[in-house]
Amino acid sequence: MNKGLFSVKSFLTAFCTLFALTVLAQGQAQKGVVDKIIGVVGDRIILQSDIQNAIADAMRSGEKLPSNAPCVIMEHAILQKILALQAERDSIPLTDEEVESQMDLRVRNWIMQFGSQAELEEVAGKTVYQLKDDQRPMIKEQMLSDRMRNKVVSDVHITPTEVKAYFEKIPKDSLPFLESELEVGQIVLLPPASKDVEDYIYNEMLGYKKQIESGATTFEALAKRVSEDPGSRERGGTYEVNRSDKSTWDPVFLSTAFRLKAGEISLPVKSNRFGYFLIQQVSRRGDAARIKMILRIPPVTENELSVAKKTLDSVRAEIENKKISFKDAAYKYSDDENVKNYGPYVLNRDGSTYVTIDALDKDMVNTIKDMKVGDLSKPVEFTNDQGKKGVRLVYLKSKTEPHRMNLVDDYAKIADLALEQKKAEVLDKWISKKIPTYYILVDKQATQECPELNKYETTDKGF
């Protein structure tokens, strides 16, 4: 199943998510289009619309599709069902709570994608609860499939000799040209504003509350005028929130939002991560709520920033005098909440610490432009994604120049690719042994267009 270095792997990664969105596309499907079953695995079916909608969703998302996308998706769908059925045979554990947690995560992502729960429901033509009912079997199947695959390939490892052999088999003209990549770390201090400034902001927000409750203005109008949250300001402060979404919102924000009654406006709520919130609950259904909010960020002055710079000057001296490593210093001193879970380095979407320049914020790009590998910057001011001013040390751990993939510069990447191919070969052998133990039918037209699907059929009945 080695169909290219990156394209098929990245497409299938996106497909795993896009396939779960087919119900949304079906909600918009044209009336009169006749659907049909094009595959059967055990007691599970694959519909033609599943394949068509997955391709349409991939195109809407800007994914680069391989030329044989329908064949790749069809084969992946068959494999997923075989793996899921085998997981059930082997009694691989998967709790209802785990499925619901994944389902809630998907729904929250869809709400963010479409802007609100109402927009999502309008596009899908269904309520969130109906969507969950429709999607739950699909999510469960995908999770079982992933766990079965992980079990099959859990003992697969790669040696340096195998990595070298894998690389030498790649045609020279097929080696990708890679952009410059960097490993960049940071130690962040976000000094609090002075008490006088915080008191001033708090009292201003009390004034907002009184203006709204007196009818002098509306929540939406004030949010558009004074809120410092770019994500909701133009929507009049509107958000869809879920009680379990603690990675996005502070616990104090969530507890306040869900304690309010419909139409009620909170007192100003302080969040160390963001600033001060004024919250109004619009409506609530279970653990989901529609709210409006105004965010104000108490500004820090040069005095607070100066104190933070002096602190980081001391931290920098500790690192340069080898009293502490950069990583340990980040864990000890940084105010960046991501450090605890992900470390001090900027991460790529796949979790890698190797990023291209466009993954860095403008302030950081400006900081590293004259740095050499191994340099640790002096304390520099910056503004984070939430609009808070802070000070940070920036460490340039490594940097590659644009180049053709090679073993010296890209060993880790090549090793990952070689390992994935080896896992795919092990999985192929495992699948070959399992295919005869399942009842599998594939549409004749599909096998004509995709000859590689013939190997899955276990009956000559066809359809």
N, C-alpha and C positions, 0 to 999 in steps of 0.2 A: 504493500500500500504506500510505497514511497513515490509520491507524485510531485515532488518539488521540495525545495529547501524551506520556504516560508509560506507560500501562498495558500496551499491546501490546509496546512495546520492552523493558520490564522483564520481562514474562512470557517473551518469547522468549530473553532473556539467561539466565533461570533454566532455560528449556526445553533449551538447549544442553547444560547439565549434567545435567538430569533425564533426558533422552532416553538418556544413556549408562548410566542406572541401571535401565533396563527389565529387564535380565537378572535383577537382584535381585528385582524384583517378580514376574517370571515364575517364579522359584524358589518363590514362595509361592502361585502361581495355583491356583485350585481345579481339581481333576481333573474331566474330563468337559466342560470348556468348549471348544467348537470354535473354533479360530482360522481366519482366512481371509486371503488376499491381497486388499488393497484398492487397491493401486497398483503399477505397474511402470514403471521408468525404465531403459531399456537392459536390462542384465542384472541389475538390482537390484530388489528387491521391498520393499514396505511392507506390514506386517502390521497387521491390526486391533488386535492386542494391543499393538503399538508405541504406537498413539495412546491406547488406554485406559490403559495403564500410565503413560505420560507425564502424563496428567491426574491419575491417582491419586497419583503421586509429588508433583506440584505441590500438590495439596490437602493431602497429609500435611505438606508443607514450609511450609504457610501462605501460599502464593502466591495473589494475587487473580487469579482466572481471568476472561478476557473472556467474554462471553455466547456467542461463537462459537468457543470454545477448540478443539473438534475440527477445525474448518475451518482455523483458524490453524496448528495443529500439522501437519495433513495438507499444507497448502501449503508450510510450512517444510520438511517432509521431502522433498517433491518438488524444491524449489529446492536443497536441500543435495545431493541426488544428481546433479542437473544440473551444479552447480558442481564437484563432485568428479570427475565423468566428464570435464568439460572440462579440469580441471587435469591429468588424466592425458593427455588429447590434447595439451595444450600442454607436457607434460613439466615441469610446475612441480616444483622439487626438494623432496623430503621424505624424509629418511633414516630407516632403521629405528631408529636410535639416538634420533631425535627422537620417534618414536612411542612407543618404550619408556619414554622419560623422562616423557612425558605420561601414559602408562599407569600408571607407578609412582606419579606424583603423585595420580592418581585413586584408586588402591588405598589409599594412605596416608590420603587424606581419608575414604574409606569406613570404614577401620579406626577413625579418630578418631570418626566419626559413630556407629558401632555399639559402640565401647568396646574392642574387641579383635579380633584376627584370627579367633579362634575364634567369636566372636559373628557376625562378618561371614559366615564360612563356613557357620554354622548357618542364618542367614537365607536365604542364597543357595542352600543345598543343594549347594554346590560348593566345591572348594578354591580358594585364591587363584590358583593356576596355571591352573586351568580357567576361572576368571573372566577372567583376562587373555586366554586364547585366545579366549573368546567375545567379549570387548569390543574386542580389537585392531582388527578390521576397521571397527567403528563409530567408534573413535577416529581411525583413519587417514582415514576418509571425512570426518569433521568437520574435521580439520586441513586436508585438501586443499580442502574447501569454503571454509573461512575464508581460505586463501591466494589462492584464485581470486577470491573477492569483493574482497579487498584489492587485487588486481591490476586488477580492472575499475574500481574507484572511486578508485584511487590519485591520479589527476590532478584529482579534483573539489575545488573550493574554493568559498568563499562570500564575497560582498562585503557591506559594510554596507547597501547599497541592497536587496540580496536579503533580508537579515535583517529589515529594516524591513517589506518587502513581505510576508514570511512572517508576521510578528507581526500585521499589520493584517488578515490574512485569518482570524485566529482569532476566532470569535464571543466577544464580551465575557463572556457567561455561561459560557463553557467555560474561561476562564482560571483556572488553579489558584490556590488560596490557599496560600502558602508559609510554612512555619514560620521563625522567626528562625534565621539561620545565622551562624556565626562562622568566622574564620580565626585560629587560635591556634597560636603557636609556643613552643618551650621549649629552653632550654639546661640540660642535666642534668649534675650531678656526683654520682658514686656512690663516696664515699670508702671505701677498704678498712678493715676492722677492724684493730685493733692486733695485733701479732705474738703477744702474750700470749693474746689472745682466740682467735685462729686456732689456736694450739697447744692451747688448752684443748678446742676443738671437735674437733680432729683426734684427740686422745687419747680423748675421749668416744666417738668413732666406732670407734676401735680396740677399745674396751671392748664396743661393740655386736657387733662381728665375733666377738670371743671368746665372748660369751654365746650367739650363734646357733650357732657351731661346737661349743660344749660341750653343746648341747641344753638349756640353761637357759631359752631362749625361742625363738620362731620369728621369721623375717624379717618375716612378715606382721604379727605382733603388735607388733613394735617399730615398723614403719612406721606402723601406725595410731596408735601412742602418741606417737612423737617426730618423725616426718617433717614437714617444713614445706612440702611440696609439696601444695597443695590438690587438684591434678588426679589424684593417685594414692593419697593417704593412705587414703581409705576402701576402696580396692581392695587394701590391703596392699602398696602400692608397685608394683603391676604395670603394665607398659607394653609395647606392641608398638613396636619401633623398626626403622628401616631404615638401612642403612649410608650411603645417599646423602642422608639427611635432615639435611644440615648446617645448614640454616636454623633448625631447631628445637633441635638439640643441639650442644654444643661438640664440636669434633673430639676432644679428650682423652676426653670421655665415651664417644663412639662407639668410638674405638679400644680403650678399656678393655673396654667391653661385649662387643665381638666377639673380643677376645683371650682372654676367660675360657672355661673349659670348663663344660659343663652342671653346675649345682649349686655351682660355685666362687664364692666371695665375694671381691671385690677389697679392696685396701687403700683407705683414704679417698682420694678423687680430688678435687683442687681445680679448680673452674671459676670464673674471674673473673666470668663473667656471672651465675652462680647462687649458688654456695657450695660446700660439700663434699658429695660423693656417696659412698654405700656401694652397690655394685652386685653383684647376683647374676644370673648368666645361668641361665635356666630351660631354654630350648631354642633351637635355631637351625636355620634352613633357608636356605641361601644367604646373601643379603644381608638377610634378615629374621630378627629375634630376639625372643624373649619374655624380658623381664628384670623383676627387682624392684629397686627402689632406695629409699634413704632419703636425703632432703635435709636438711641443716642449714645455716642461714644465719648465719655469725658476726655477731653484733650490733655495730653501730657505736655509739660513745658520743657524748655531747655534745661531747667534745673534737674528734673527727674531723669532726663536722658543723659545728662552729664554724670550723674551718680551711677547709672547703669554702665556707662562707658568705663568709668574707673574700676568697677567690679570686673568687667570683662578684660580690662588691661591686666589685672591680677591673674585672672584665669589663663590668659594668653601666656603670661610669664611662667606659670606652672607647667603648661604644656611644652613650651620651648626649652625649659630646664629639665625636661624628662621626669618631672615629679608626678605627672599623671598623663595618661593617654588622651587623645582628642575624644575618643569614644566614651571613656569613663567620665571625662569632664562634662560631656553632653548629658549623660545620665544624671550627673550630680547637680549641675547648675542650670540646664536649659529649661525655659518655660514652655517650650513647644510640647504640646500634649502627645504628639505623634511619636516622640522619642521613646517613650516607655514601651510601645507596642511594635514599632517599626525601625527604631534606631535613628541616628542623627543625619542619615544621608537622604537626599532627594531620591524618590523612587519612580521608576517607570511604571506604566500601567500593568505590566506583567509581574511587578514586584521586584524587578532587577534594580540595582543601584547604578546601572549604566544608563545615562539619559542623554538626549540630544539638547542642544542649546535652547530650543523652543519650549522645553519643559521647565525652564527656570524663569522666575519672575524678573522684571526689568531691572530692579535694584540689584539683584544678584548678578545678572549679566554684566552690569556696569562695574561691579566689584571685582569680578574675576578676569576682566578683559586684559589686565596687565600682569596677572599672577602666573607663576610657574608651578608645575606639579610639585607638591609637597609644601607649598606656601600656605601660611595661615594669615589671614588678613588682620588688620587692626580693627577695633570695634567700629562698625559702620551703622548709621541709622537706616531704617527701612519701614515700610508700612505693610502689614500682613493682609491676608485675604479678607479679614473682618474689618479692615480699616483702622486697626490699632497701630500706633507708632511704637517702634521698639529699636533695640540695638542688637547686633549679632556679630559673631566671629564666623568667617567663612573659610572652609578648608578645601583646597583643591587636591584631592587624593590622586586622581589620574586623569589623563586626557589622551585620546587617540586622534590622529589626523585622518581625514577622509582617505580611504584605502580599499583595495580589493581584499576580500576575506582571506586570511592566512593563519597558519597554525601558531605563529609567534604571538600575534596581537589578539587573536580571537579564539584561543584554545577553549575557554569556558563555553562560548557559544557553540563551537563545533562539537564539543563533548555533549552538550545538551541535545543537539540534533542527532548525533550518533546514538545516544541513549534512547531517544524517542523512536528512532528507526528500529533499534533492537527490541524495544518493547512492542512495537507494531508487529514485528516478525513473530515474537512469542505469542502475541494475541492472535495472529493469523493461524498459527498452528493449533492453538487452543480452540479457536472457532471452527476450524476444519473438522476437529474431532467431535464437536458438539452439534454441528449442523444436522447429521443424520438422526439425532435424537429428538428433533423438533419437526412439526408439520409446518412446512414453508411453501407458500405459493407466491409467484411473481407474475404480474401481468405480461402477456406475450409481447405486446408492443414495447413494454419497458425493457425486456430482455433483448429485443431486436436492436433497440437504440443504445442499450448499455449491456454489451455481451458479458461484462464482468459480473453481472448479477446472476448468470446461469448457475454459478457454483453453489448458490444458496438453495435452489429448488430441491425439495425432497420428495416431490410427487410429479408425475408426468401429466397430471390432469390439466394444468394450466387454466387460464381464464382470460 
